[in-house]
């Protein structure tokens, strides 16, 4: 009779401090790059517009990154806590924790739309979803990958 299969070893989850620092610092930056990329793709009329993307990204970073950190800090911290809790306390595997954190990012960003707009009508605006939810989910996925890579 063969021995029972051992479950694969999963790396220990990152500490709460590591999750908070990674999500709080890198999350808004990843979100900013996502927004700039989406704006370039949507508004590009020719191939020359894509060639100007790096220059626009660098020039906009002087104002855009501090603004992104200001706008994204609270949602990033909330999502970092959710990710850490799912990964460390619920002992979920990295893929499950990342997937559930992306869902949490979706809801946190939707709440941010309502809070910033002051009413539920902001949820009907497609540009609000593109400017808040999509960058939030992308940033969550990238930050979770960074945390898992470091851990």
C-alpha positions as CSV (number, residue, x, y, z in Angstrom):
1,X,0.0,0.0,0.0
2,X,1.4,3.4,-0.9
3,X,1.9,6.2,1.6
4,X,-0.7,9.0,1.7
5,X,0.3,12.0,-0.4
6,X,1.7,14.9,1.6
7,X,0.1,18.2,0.9
8,X,2.4,20.7,-0.9
9,X,4.3,23.1,1.4
10,X,2.9,26.6,1.3
11,X,5.2,29.5,2.2
12,X,4.5,31.3,5.4
13,X,2.3,34.4,4.9
14,X,3.9,37.8,5.1
15,X,3.6,39.9,8.3
16,X,0.9,42.6,8.6
17,X,3.5,45.3,8.5
18,X,5.0,44.0,5.2
19,X,1.5,43.8,3.7
20,X,0.6,47.3,4.8
21,X,3.9,48.9,3.5
22,X,3.7,47.1,0.2
23,X,0.0,47.8,-0.4
24,X,0.2,51.4,0.9
25,X,3.3,52.4,-1.1
26,X,3.1,50.3,-4.3
27,X,-0.7,50.1,-4.6
28,X,-1.3,53.7,-5.5
29,X,1.7,53.7,-7.9
30,X,0.4,50.6,-9.7
31,X,-3.1,52.2,-9.8
32,X,-1.6,55.4,-11.3
33,X,0.2,53.5,-14.0
34,X,-3.0,51.5,-14.8
35,X,-5.0,54.7,-15.1
36,X,-2.4,56.4,-17.4
37,X,-2.2,53.2,-19.5
38,X,-6.0,53.1,-19.9
39,X,-6.2,56.8,-20.7
40,X,-3.4,56.4,-23.4
41,X,-5.1,53.4,-25.0
42,X,-8.6,55.0,-25.0
43,X,-7.5,58.4,-26.3
44,X,-4.7,57.4,-28.7
45,X,-5.4,58.4,-32.3
46,X,-2.2,57.2,-33.8
47,X,0.9,55.2,-33.2
48,X,2.7,58.4,-32.2
49,X,0.5,58.7,-29.2
50,X,1.8,55.4,-27.9
51,X,5.4,56.6,-28.4
52,X,4.7,59.6,-26.1
53,X,3.4,57.3,-23.3
54,X,6.6,57.0,-21.4
55,X,7.1,60.8,-21.5
56,X,3.6,61.4,-20.3
57,X,4.0,58.9,-17.5
58,X,7.2,60.5,-16.3
59,X,5.9,64.0,-16.5
60,X,2.6,63.2,-14.9
61,X,4.3,61.3,-12.1
62,X,5.3,64.7,-10.5
63,X,1.7,65.4,-9.8
64,X,0.0,62.1,-10.4
65,X,1.9,59.8,-8.0
66,X,1.3,62.1,-4.9
67,X,-2.3,62.5,-5.9
68,X,-2.6,58.7,-6.4
69,X,-1.1,58.1,-2.9
70,X,-3.5,60.6,-1.4
71,X,-6.5,59.0,-3.1
72,X,-5.5,55.4,-2.8
73,X,-3.9,55.2,0.7
74,X,-7.0,54.4,2.7
75,X,-8.4,51.8,0.2
76,X,-4.9,50.3,0.0
77,X,-4.6,49.9,3.7
78,X,-8.1,48.3,3.9
79,X,-7.2,45.9,1.1
80,X,-3.9,45.0,2.7
81,X,-5.6,44.1,6.0
82,X,-8.1,41.9,4.1
83,X,-5.3,40.2,2.2
84,X,-3.2,39.6,5.4
85,X,-6.3,38.3,7.3
86,X,-7.2,35.9,4.5
87,X,-3.6,34.8,4.1
88,X,-2.4,34.6,7.7
89,X,-5.5,34.1,9.8
90,X,-7.8,32.1,7.5
91,X,-4.7,30.2,6.3
92,X,-5.8,30.4,2.6
93,X,-3.4,29.4,-0.1
94,X,-1.9,32.4,-2.0
95,X,-4.1,32.0,-5.1
96,X,-7.3,31.9,-3.0
97,X,-6.2,34.9,-0.9
98,X,-5.3,36.9,-4.0
99,X,-8.6,36.1,-5.7
100,X,-10.6,37.1,-2.6
101,X,-8.5,40.2,-2.1
102,X,-9.4,41.3,-5.7
103,X,-13.0,40.9,-4.9
104,X,-12.5,42.9,-1.7
105,X,-10.7,45.6,-3.8
106,X,-13.8,45.7,-6.1
107,X,-16.1,46.4,-3.2
108,X,-13.7,48.9,-1.4
109,X,-13.3,50.9,-4.6
110,X,-17.1,50.8,-5.2
111,X,-17.5,52.3,-1.7
112,X,-14.9,54.9,-2.4
113,X,-16.9,55.9,-5.5
114,X,-20.0,56.4,-3.4
115,X,-18.1,58.3,-0.7
116,X,-16.4,60.6,-3.1
117,X,-19.5,61.2,-5.2
118,X,-21.7,61.6,-2.1
119,X,-24.5,59.5,-3.6
120,X,-25.2,56.1,-5.2
121,X,-25.6,57.7,-8.6
122,X,-21.8,57.6,-9.0
123,X,-22.0,53.8,-9.4
124,X,-23.8,54.3,-12.7
125,X,-21.0,56.3,-14.2
126,X,-18.7,54.1,-16.3
127,X,-15.8,56.5,-16.0
128,X,-15.9,56.1,-12.2
129,X,-15.5,52.4,-12.6
130,X,-12.7,52.7,-15.0
131,X,-10.8,55.3,-12.9
132,X,-11.3,53.6,-9.5
133,X,-12.2,50.0,-9.6
134,X,-10.1,48.7,-12.5
135,X,-6.9,50.3,-11.1
136,X,-7.8,49.1,-7.6
137,X,-8.2,45.5,-8.7
138,X,-5.0,45.6,-10.9
139,X,-3.0,47.2,-8.0
140,X,-4.3,44.6,-5.6
141,X,-3.2,41.7,-7.9
142,X,0.2,43.3,-8.4
143,X,0.8,44.1,-4.7
144,X,-0.3,40.6,-3.7
145,X,2.2,39.2,-6.2
146,X,4.9,41.4,-4.7
147,X,4.1,40.3,-1.1
148,X,4.1,36.6,-2.1
149,X,7.3,37.0,-4.0
150,X,9.0,38.7,-0.9
151,X,7.5,36.2,1.5
